[in-house]
Amino acid sequence: MTLLKQFQIKHPIFLAPMAGVSTPALAAEVSNQGGLGSLGLGSSTLQDARQQILQTQALTQQPFQVNFFCHQSAALDQDSAKQWIEYLTPQFEKYHATAPSELKCIYHSFLDNDDYLNLVLETRPKAVSFHFGIPHAHQIQALKDAGILIMVSATNLTEAQAIEAAGIDVIIAQGIEAGGHRGIFNASLDSALMTADLVQLFTQHCNLPIVAAGGIMDGQQAQRLIKLGAAAVQLGTAFVQCKSSNANAAYRKALFNNPITQISSSISGRAARGLINHWHLQIDQPDRPTVATYPYCYDLGKQLNAAALAQGDEGFGAFWAGSNVVQIRDLEAADLINQLVLEMTQH
Ligand SMILES: Cc1cc2nc3c(=O)[nH]c(=O)nc-3n(C[C@H](O)[C@H](O)[C@H](O)COP(=O)(O)O)c2cc1C
């Protein structure tokens, strides 16, 4: 069966799940236009996740996917947390704020319990995708029994082979160009492979359909990856500027005015690609201490951003963007899908 038939969609174009940025309106707009809409629910509470899924279902009859984080929950390393708080304390003081003395675990992993699994089984989206790892065997089985398609991001061949061995349906080949966090299973093992190289590697060594993600901004780039073996493409950054996304005004402005990205682990505790701002220019000094454990580190990052925003400084935002953000276009989601389809058929 082709991927289009499997997902019951018209175009091989997926909206990337983007926690904090994707919305039911954006997901539904993409799905209604014949692509696969998505919700990034990794940072959502159970209640918020439920609400987003129900809202999307109210806005579209078409298939969409939901996305969760599958990281190995690590205990907070108290020493590095203390050092990291101390390192960022002068920044808080600059904005007349006090750094917290303790860091909270702000995101929970799908692996920690079956609450998110039960929500998915209850609400039955067409597909569910996972970031940072593979769900437990009983979770995979339950999703399969419910007829829900399962996708997992891979950033190198060993991850892709583990995904295939676990009985997952689709591999997302997420290259170094990708905006935000890549779904690396073991954060200390970054293979830094490019999207086109991953697509070729996985096509040669795996049997599952591959969805290419990372640095895709137009139909020519998408078509090139399809020619290399991808069954579909997934775009994140290109959709952040759409009116129906949740991006704030500063983020939208920076996408067009400051379109250069850099990878940093200072914001969340895991490497992620975003528009260059204070994090990269002030915090990522060569003598910077080791960052606090993910996602505790992100608790501090968000608090520093709030303190800076309260004083009118937008430079500590987590403005995730892919390396080809300079090619971003001012197009609403439905128009962007139409434009991508047109460009793909011309190549
Ligand atoms: C703002 C933003 C948030 C993201 N959040 C998630 C997420 O919650 N889950 C996920 O699997 N990937 C997330 N990603 C990565 C995307 O799924 C995708 O791999 C990436 O956007 C592809 O690269 P591109 O941005 O160059 O299109 C995010 C990307 C961006 C830009």
The ligand as an SDF file (V2000), in Angstrom:
LIG
                    3D

 31 33  0  0  0  0  0  0  0  0999 V2000
    8.9320   25.2830   16.4790 C   0  0  0  0  0  0  0  0  0  0  0  0
    9.2630   23.8310   16.3490 C   0  0  0  0  0  0  0  0  0  0  0  0
    8.8270   22.9450   17.3300 C   0  0  0  0  0  0  0  0  0  0  0  0
    9.0870   21.5800   17.1860 C   0  0  0  0  0  0  0  0  0  0  0  0
    8.5600   20.7100   18.1110 N   0  0  0  0  0  0  0  0  0  0  0  0
    8.6130   19.3710   17.8600 C   0  0  0  0  0  0  0  0  0  0  0  0
    7.8720   18.4570   18.6520 C   0  0  0  0  0  0  0  0  0  0  0  0
    7.1750   18.8370   19.5990 O   0  0  0  0  0  0  0  0  0  0  0  0
    7.9480   17.1470   18.3300 N   0  0  0  0  0  0  0  0  0  0  0  0
    8.6760   16.6870   17.2600 C   0  0  0  0  0  0  0  0  0  0  0  0
    8.6880   15.4840   16.9990 O   0  0  0  0  0  0  0  0  0  0  0  0
    9.3990   17.5390   16.5090 N   0  0  0  0  0  0  0  0  0  0  0  0
    9.3690   18.8630   16.7680 C   0  0  0  0  0  0  0  0  0  0  0  0
   10.0450   19.7330   15.9560 N   0  0  0  0  0  0  0  0  0  0  0  0
   10.8260   19.2010   14.8230 C   0  0  0  0  0  0  0  0  0  0  0  0
    9.8950   18.9550   13.6290 C   0  0  0  0  0  0  0  0  0  0  0  0
    9.1140   17.8140   13.8590 O   0  0  0  0  0  0  0  0  0  0  0  0
   10.6510   18.7330   12.3070 C   0  0  0  0  0  0  0  0  0  0  0  0
   11.5280   17.6540   12.4230 O   0  0  0  0  0  0  0  0  0  0  0  0
   11.4100   19.9700   11.8350 C   0  0  0  0  0  0  0  0  0  0  0  0
   10.6080   21.1030   11.9550 O   0  0  0  0  0  0  0  0  0  0  0  0
   11.8460   19.7680   10.4000 C   0  0  0  0  0  0  0  0  0  0  0  0
   12.7420   20.7540   10.0180 O   0  0  0  0  0  0  0  0  0  0  0  0
   12.2980   22.1880    9.4260 P   0  0  0  0  0  0  0  0  0  0  0  0
   11.8960   22.9670   10.6280 O   0  0  0  0  0  0  0  0  0  0  0  0
   13.5300   22.6880    8.7790 O   0  0  0  0  0  0  0  0  0  0  0  0
   11.1480   21.9630    8.5030 O   0  0  0  0  0  0  0  0  0  0  0  0
    9.8420   21.1050   16.0880 C   0  0  0  0  0  0  0  0  0  0  0  0
   10.3030   22.0270   15.1280 C   0  0  0  0  0  0  0  0  0  0  0  0
   10.0180   23.3700   15.2440 C   0  0  0  0  0  0  0  0  0  0  0  0
   10.5030   24.3080   14.1640 C   0  0  0  0  0  0  0  0  0  0  0  0
  1  2  1  0
  2  3  1  0
  2 30  2  0
  3  4  2  0
  4  5  1  0
  4 28  1  0
  5  6  2  0
  6  7  1  0
  6 13  1  0
  7  8  2  0
  7  9  1  0
  9 10  1  0
 10 11  2  0
 10 12  1  0
 12 13  2  0
 13 14  1  0
 14 15  1  0
 14 28  1  0
 15 16  1  0
 16 17  1  0
 16 18  1  0
 18 19  1  0
 18 20  1  0
 20 21  1  0
 20 22  1  0
 22 23  1  0
 23 24  1  0
 24 25  2  0
 24 26  1  0
 24 27  1  0
 28 29  2  0
 29 30  1  0
 30 31  1  0
M  END
$$$$
